[in-house]
């Protein structure tokens, strides 16, 4: 398939592009370049697809024409970043994503894979959430996911098949690393400071999924029969990987022995949800999660050892979404609408 991958220089995209190339697809990347100056380790560089530097608000029909599929990752991510300017988040994440889908439908792009999030479930300790559960988004980021699902689903027809993948919270190593994800953050603290710090009491539930398993889910969606994926929502993860945060911390402590484990009281984040992944197993029988938190933390430790990672790398702005955007704003590299003020984005 000829595939346009938006967000190709991001945490998932940095792995997904080479992954799809290895499966025989013709991939073109597109990315605004906010995080391009961050590169943790040399993995998949030779196979990385060519990348067009472009803001998703500026995508045209020419960018998606002649594509068999578009995989759309590129949005402002994550919850803290989306709260800086909620109206801008809605412009980019909701309106921008819906516009891309509209362009795809008009250009005859048969498949549109949208990476949503299990964060749409919001809060609720008791019941296990399925794709039929009522969303309860707690942030602008999650609310935009719900709105994109609603509006793009309404566009589905005989020639345009959108699929919505509600990813669990990701973890694991990527060249375009993120240290603002719970397993990655706890592991990096353990390695660089000898501490495992939780700001909450660790009671909230989170489903977790390795970034390579997300890549597998996207690939299986692209390659599945149309009737299996047409206008469907899938939770991405595994039933055995719903964790309380304190369980995650204990696993990280086993992988990084000798660390001091500290537990807080409350960080003001009331999100808590357990999720069922039965549907994706039924519709995409080739998909299976091959990683768990234990294996993901062990992978992170190997990477940290191989690159001799120090505190300066862990705290580098490009590896934390909110910190990097604040840096670009403070240094005048982007304006208040997050458009580049330079002639072009960094070409690193």
N, C-alpha and C positions, 0 to 999 in steps of 0.2 A: 504494500500500500504506500501511497505518497501521503505523508503525514506532516502537518504543521503543528509544532509543539511550542505553545506559548509558555513563557517562564522557563525556558530551556537552561538559563544560567542560575536557576534557583536550587534549593536543597534537594527537591525531588528531581527536577529537570536535569540537573547535572549528572545524575545516574540514569534517568529514563532515556535520554537521547541515545547514549551508547548502547543501552539495553535493547532498544527497538532496532537500532542499526544491526546489532548482532543477530536479531531474529529475522533479518532480511528485508526490513522496511527502508524506504527512502524518506529520510527525515530532514526537515528544515526547521531550525530553531528560530524563535523570536523572543526578545527580552529587552526590557528597558535599561538594564545594566546597573541597577542600584547597588547590587552586591557583588559586582564583578571583580572588585579589588580583593575579595576574600577567596583564598584557595588553600585548603588545609593539607591536601595530600594529592599526589599524582596518581589518580586512578581513572582510567577511561579517557585520557586526553586524546590519544591517537584516533579514537573512534567517535569522538564528539562531532555532531553534525555542524554544518555551517550555521551561523546565527545572524539574523537580521536584527539590528538594534532599533527598537521602535516601541513607543508607548502604546498600550492596548487601546487607549482612547483615540489613537491615530491610525488604527488598522483600516485598510481600504479593501474593496472587493478584489482588487488585484492580488492582495496578499493571500487570499484564501482560494482564489480560482484555481482550477485544475488539481485541487487536493481531493483525495479520497476520504480523508478524515482530518479533523482538528482535535487535538488534545489540549484543553485549556486549563493551565495551572496558574497563569499570571494574574495575581491580584495582590492587594495589600494584605499581608498576612503577618500577624496573628491578632488575637483579641486586644492586647495592650496597644498595639500600633493602630488598630482601627478606631480606638477611642480618642486619639489625638484630635482628629477632625472628622466626626461621624458623617457630616454632609459630604466631605470629599471621599470618604470610604464608600458611600452609596453611589457617588458619581462613577468611581472606578470599578468597584466590585460588582455592583448591581447593574447600573446602566451600561457600563463598558462591556460587561460579559454578555448581556442580552443583545447588545448591538453586534458583537462578534457572531453570535448564534444566528442573528437575522441575516447577516452578510453570507454566512455559510449556507443557509437555506436557499437564498436567492441565487447563489453561485453554483448550486447543485452538489454541494459537499454532502455525501451520504451519511456520514457519522460524525457526531459531536460528543466527545467525552468530557464531562465537566467534573472537576474534583471538588466535591462538596466536603462536608465535615460532620462527624458525629456530635460536634459541639452544638448542632441545632437542637439536640434533645435537652440541653440546658441543665435541669435539676430534677431530682427525684430519686430517693434512695431505694424505694421499694420494688417497683416493677422493672422488668427488663424491656428495653426499648426495641421495637422492630420498625421496619420501614413504614408501617401503618400507624405508628404512634404519633400523637399530636406533637409537633415541634414546640419547644419552649425556649427560643433563643434568648440569651442573657446579654449579648453584646451586639454592636453594629456589625461586626464581622459575621457572626452566626445569623443575624437577621438577613443580611445580604444573601447568604447561602440559600436560605429559605425562599427569598424572593426570586432568585435566579432559577431555582428549581421550578417554581410555579410558572414563571413567564416563558421559560424556554420549553417546558413541557407542553405548553399550549401551542407551540409552533410545530410540533411533531406531525408528520404526514407520511404518505407512502414513499416519499423520496428523501425524507430527512429524519434520521433516527438519533435523537439525543439519549445519552445515558448519564446518570448522576451517581457518582461514587462518593459515599459518605465515609471518608477515611477516619479511622481511629487516630488517636494522637500518635504521631510518628516518632521513631527513634532509630538510631544507628548512624554509622559513619557515611559521610558524603564529601566529595571534594569541596562543594559549596556548603560548608558545614553550618548548622544552626545549634547554638548552645542555649537557646531560649525554649527548648523542649525538655520535658521533665527528666527523662532518662539521660539524655545527653548532658543536661545541666548538672544533675547530681553526680554523674560520672566524672565530669570535668572538674568539679569542686573536689571530689575525692582524690583525683590525680594531682591537682596543682596545689591544694591546700591541706590535704589530709583530713578534710571534714566532709560530712554529708549533711547538708542543711535543708531542713524543711521549714517553710514559714507557716504552714498549717499544721493541724494535729494529725494529718495523714489519713483521716477517715474517708474523704471523698473517693468515689469510684471513677476509674477511667479505663476505657478499652485502649489498648496499645497495639501498634502494628509496626513492624520494621519497614524502613523505607524501600528495601528491595522487594518486599511483599506487596507494597503499593504499586511498584513498577510491574510486578507480575499480574496484579489485578487489572491494570490498565491494558497491558498487552492481551490478556485473555478477553477483555471486553472488545478490543479492536478486532480480534480474530474469530469471535464467536459468531454463530448464525444470527442473522438480523432478528429473527423472532425471539431469540433468547434475551436480547438487550434493548429492544426498541422501547424507548420512553420509560425505562425502568430505573428505579432507585435501588442501589445496593449498599448496605453497610459493608465496609471493608475491614476485615480482621478475623478473629477466631474466638469461638465461645470460651475457650480456655484461657484467653488473655484479657479478661476483665480483672483489673487489680485495684485494690485500695492503694493509695499513694504510699502509705507506710510499708506495704509489702514490697513496692518497688524499691524503696530506700534500703530495705533489708537485703534484697537481692544485690543491689549495688555494693553494699557493705561486704558481702561475701566475695565479690569479684575484686574489690579494692580493700583487702584486709588491713586492719590497724587504724582505720579512720574513726574519727569521733562522730557519732550520730547525734544530731540535735533535732528536736521536734518542737514546733511552735504551737501557737494556740489557734489563731485564725488569721488568714491573709485577706479576708474580705471577698474571696472567690467562692461563691456558693454553687458552682457547677459540680454536679455529681450524677453519673449515669452509668448503668450497665447496659450492654447492647447484645442483641442476638445477631448471629451471622449465618443463620440457616439458609436464607434466601440466596445468597451469592453462591453457596455450595450447590444448591439445586440448579440454578441457571447457568453457572460456569463450573462444570464438574472438574475441569482441569486446574482450577485455582485451589491452591492450598497455601496456608502460611507455613513457611519453612523456618521462621525465626521466632524466638520468644525473648523476653527481657533479659534472661540470663545470658543467652548467646549474643544478644545485641550489646550488652555491657562488656562482655569478653572481647568482642570485636573492637569496641571503643578503646579498651585498655591496650590492645595490640597496636592500634593506630597511634595512640598517645606515646607509647614506648618507641615505635619506629621513627617518629618525627621529633622525639625528645621534647614534647610540648611543654611550654612554660606558661606562666600566668599571663604574660603579655599577649600570647596567641589566644588564650581562652577569653580574655577581655577585649580583644580587637573588635572594633565596631562592626565590621561586615558580617560577623558571625552571630549577631543579635539584631533582629529585625528593627525593633524600636530604636536602639542605639545608633544604628547606621543612618536611618532616616533623620534622626535628630542631628547627627553630625553633618549630613548633606545640607540640611536647612541652616545650621549655625554657620557653616563655611560659605554659604551662598552658592553652592553648586547646583541646588535646585531652588525654585521659587516656592511660594506658599501653596501653589497648586500642584507641586511636585513634578513640574516640568524642568528639564535640564536648562540651566542658564548658560552652560558651555556650548560650544559649537556641536559637540557630540559627547556621548557617554564614554567613560574610560574604556580603552580597548586593551584590557588585561586578560 
